[in-house]
Amino acid sequence: MFLWIEAGYQLFRNKGRSILLVCASLLLCGCIAFYLGTIDTNKKALRTLSQSTPATVRLSNIDGDEFDNLTLSYTFADGLVNRGVVNIRSTSQADGYHSEEAKAQMREGLALRAEKMEHPDPGRMGFVGFPLPDGDTSILGISRIEVLGVPANGLINWAEGYDESFLEGDGALCLITQAYADAFGLTLGDTFSASMCFVQYGTFRGKTSNYTSDPTWTVVGICSPRLTANRKADMYVPVNWLRKEVESTGTPFTYTSFEGDLADSMELNGFKEGLRDMGLGQPFFLIKEDYARSPPDRSAAKTLYMEDEDFIRTAEKLGQAIRQYEAFLIPFFIIVVFLVTLAIFLVLRGCRRDMAVACSLGRPKLLTGTATLLAALGAQLAGALLSVPVALFLTGISIGTALLVCGAFMLCALLGDVVGLLALLRFDALALLTAGD
């Protein structure tokens, strides 16, 4: 009990010495907080790199020169989704026949196709070599508004209760251009129907279309003429709705473009290795067939481009920084212990005479040193606690990391204090007092 009283007496009686220890402790804790905070920040940035700088997956044809107007089976798209591709930006195309004149041309084209192909049922889907007229409405199924390639804020008038999120659903809703709305007298909230033919692309990039149905849509948005989309169409519908509509006819659905982000880009190598099982390859990986014997399908989306340079470069920099900081972690704390030892030795050097007097009166050096140690640790603990709000404000570390900094410093302080006091207590009391006289 007397040790604690003596430690408190030394702590508050020698205020200048205590303030010096508090300031030194505050400074050293700040150094530790900055060091550990840097490691923690880099690790956090590495963990969230998949969200901030994800690796992007894009599909192209076998020549690697086209990313749109392709033919991608839904099985490949679903396989990529199951392997962790998110934020899908996909498209699929269809031709619409809104006016009676366009519908008549479509029916005439179907009849002519049936005659030439000797197909008994013009309504059935399948490969055909005779093209239908394009119609008066270009329809593009899209999965997200980002597919348009431009910010849509303020350039789209939405019906009440609707926004671009409708594209992620599967409802019979549509976004149309102002020119299309003026041509057919449509306004927000109107419903209209048209004949629709699903569009696919053949081996030599030829376009084929097949009658699908006569759906009815509700207009939930109208694009301003100032909206210059990268992928132009008269009408934009949810690609999930278009897929459901096409599959209801018994026809396998295909996409005309597909890209997305890896949910966990840290598994990039494993993702690339799994492409071979799916029948997909990166550029120059797929072996082209003998053109003379069997020409390759130039519309099939079989080549996968990985836009991962930014992710890899950033991940390597972060990983290297973390390794370097962790490699010097032990030397850093050794330096902290040395600085604490030096501070204790210099600050408490003036109290050696008091220690000598106590020892000359018969008090063991161990008890004298222990009381001085407790007083020093009290001042250092105060400095460590004062550093917590400072570290939280300046470095942005978490409260858990701040407490870890305090614990690490107090451990260094204990080691440094013990070493410093051992050096201070190596004196002969009688010789020290005689020299002082």
NORKAKA-V340590 format. One record per pair of residues at least 4 apart in sequence whose C-alpha atoms are under 6 Angstrom apart, sorted by the first residue. I is the first residue (numbers start at 0). GAP is how many residues later the second one is. If there is no record, write none. Layout:
i:I gap:GAP
i:I gap:GAP
This chain:
i:2 gap:368
i:6 gap:364
i:6 gap:367
i:6 gap:368
i:8 gap:4
i:9 gap:4
i:10 gap:364
i:17 gap:361
i:20 gap:4
i:20 gap:358
i:21 gap:357
i:21 gap:358
i:21 gap:361
i:24 gap:4
i:24 gap:355
i:24 gap:358
i:25 gap:357
i:25 gap:358
i:25 gap:361
i:28 gap:4
i:32 gap:4
i:32 gap:372
i:33 gap:4
i:36 gap:4
i:36 gap:360
i:38 gap:283
i:41 gap:276
i:44 gap:4
i:48 gap:4
i:49 gap:4
i:49 gap:214
i:49 gap:215
i:52 gap:258
i:53 gap:207
i:54 gap:206
i:54 gap:207
i:54 gap:210
i:54 gap:252
i:54 gap:253
i:55 gap:204
i:55 gap:205
i:55 gap:250
i:55 gap:251
i:56 gap:202
i:56 gap:203
i:56 gap:204
i:56 gap:248
i:56 gap:249
i:57 gap:201
i:57 gap:246
i:57 gap:247
i:58 gap:199
i:58 gap:242
i:58 gap:244
i:58 gap:245
i:59 gap:4
i:59 gap:6
i:59 gap:7
i:59 gap:241
i:59 gap:243
i:60 gap:5
i:60 gap:237
i:60 gap:238
i:60 gap:239
i:60 gap:240
i:60 gap:241
i:60 gap:242
i:61 gap:240
i:61 gap:241
i:67 gap:188
i:67 gap:189
i:68 gap:187
i:69 gap:186
i:69 gap:229
i:69 gap:230
i:69 gap:231
i:70 gap:130
i:70 gap:183
i:70 gap:184
i:70 gap:185
i:70 gap:228
i:70 gap:229
i:70 gap:230
i:71 gap:182
i:71 gap:183
i:71 gap:229
i:72 gap:181
i:73 gap:179
i:73 gap:180
i:79 gap:5
i:80 gap:4
i:83 gap:178
i:83 gap:179
i:84 gap:175
i:84 gap:176
i:84 gap:177
i:84 gap:178
i:85 gap:174
i:85 gap:175
i:85 gap:177
i:86 gap:173
i:86 gap:174
i:87 gap:171
i:87 gap:172
i:88 gap:54
i:88 gap:55
i:88 gap:58
i:88 gap:169
i:88 gap:170
i:88 gap:171
i:89 gap:52
i:89 gap:53
i:89 gap:167
i:89 gap:168
i:90 gap:50
i:90 gap:51
i:90 gap:164
i:90 gap:165
i:90 gap:166
i:91 gap:48
i:91 gap:49
i:91 gap:163
i:91 gap:164
i:92 gap:46
i:92 gap:47
i:92 gap:106
i:93 gap:45
i:93 gap:103
i:93 gap:104
i:93 gap:105
i:94 gap:42
i:94 gap:43
i:94 gap:44
i:94 gap:101
i:94 gap:102
i:95 gap:39
i:95 gap:41
i:95 gap:42
i:95 gap:99
i:95 gap:100
i:96 gap:5
i:96 gap:6
i:96 gap:38
i:96 gap:39
i:96 gap:97
i:96 gap:98
i:97 gap:96
i:101 gap:33
i:108 gap:23
i:109 gap:12
i:112 gap:4
i:112 gap:17
i:113 gap:4
i:113 gap:5
i:113 gap:8
i:124 gap:85
i:130 gap:77
i:136 gap:97
i:137 gap:95
i:137 gap:96
i:138 gap:94
i:138 gap:96
i:138 gap:97
i:139 gap:96
i:140 gap:95
i:140 gap:96
i:140 gap:97
i:140 gap:98
i:141 gap:96
i:141 gap:97
i:142 gap:24
i:142 gap:25
i:142 gap:95
i:142 gap:96
i:143 gap:23
i:147 gap:81
i:147 gap:82
i:147 gap:83
i:148 gap:81
i:154 gap:69
i:154 gap:72
i:155 gap:66
i:155 gap:67
i:155 gap:68
i:156 gap:64
i:156 gap:65
i:157 gap:4
i:157 gap:62
i:157 gap:63
i:158 gap:29
i:158 gap:61
i:158 gap:62
i:166 gap:71
i:169 gap:68
i:169 gap:70
i:169 gap:71
i:170 gap:70
i:171 gap:45
i:172 gap:44
i:172 gap:45
i:173 gap:45
i:173 gap:62
i:173 gap:63
i:174 gap:46
i:174 gap:47
i:174 gap:60
i:174 gap:61
i:175 gap:46
i:175 gap:58
i:175 gap:59
i:176 gap:45
i:176 gap:46
i:176 gap:57
i:177 gap:44
i:177 gap:45
i:177 gap:46
i:180 gap:4
i:180 gap:5
i:187 gap:31
i:187 gap:32
i:188 gap:30
i:188 gap:31
i:189 gap:28
i:189 gap:29
i:190 gap:26
i:190 gap:27
i:191 gap:24
i:191 gap:25
i:192 gap:22
i:192 gap:23
i:193 gap:20
i:194 gap:18
i:194 gap:19
i:195 gap:16
i:195 gap:17
i:195 gap:18
i:196 gap:12
i:196 gap:13
i:196 gap:14
i:196 gap:15
i:197 gap:11
i:197 gap:12
i:198 gap:9
i:198 gap:10
i:199 gap:7
i:199 gap:8
i:200 gap:4
i:200 gap:5
i:200 gap:6
i:200 gap:7
i:201 gap:4
i:202 gap:94
i:202 gap:95
i:202 gap:96
i:203 gap:94
i:204 gap:94
i:242 gap:10
i:246 gap:4
i:274 gap:5
i:275 gap:4
i:279 gap:22
i:279 gap:23
i:280 gap:4
i:280 gap:5
i:280 gap:22
i:280 gap:23
i:281 gap:21
i:281 gap:22
i:281 gap:23
i:289 gap:4
i:290 gap:4
i:308 gap:4
i:310 gap:4
i:314 gap:4
i:315 gap:4
i:322 gap:4
i:327 gap:4
i:336 gap:75
i:336 gap:79
i:339 gap:73
i:339 gap:76
i:340 gap:75
i:340 gap:76
i:340 gap:79
i:342 gap:4
i:343 gap:4
i:343 gap:76
i:344 gap:4
i:344 gap:75
i:355 gap:73
i:357 gap:5
i:358 gap:4
i:364 gap:4
i:365 gap:4
i:368 gap:4
i:376 gap:4
i:383 gap:22
i:386 gap:4
i:387 gap:14
i:390 gap:4
i:391 gap:4
i:391 gap:5
i:408 gap:4
i:411 gap:4
i:412 gap:4
i:415 gap:4
i:416 gap:4
i:420 gap:4
i:430 gap:4
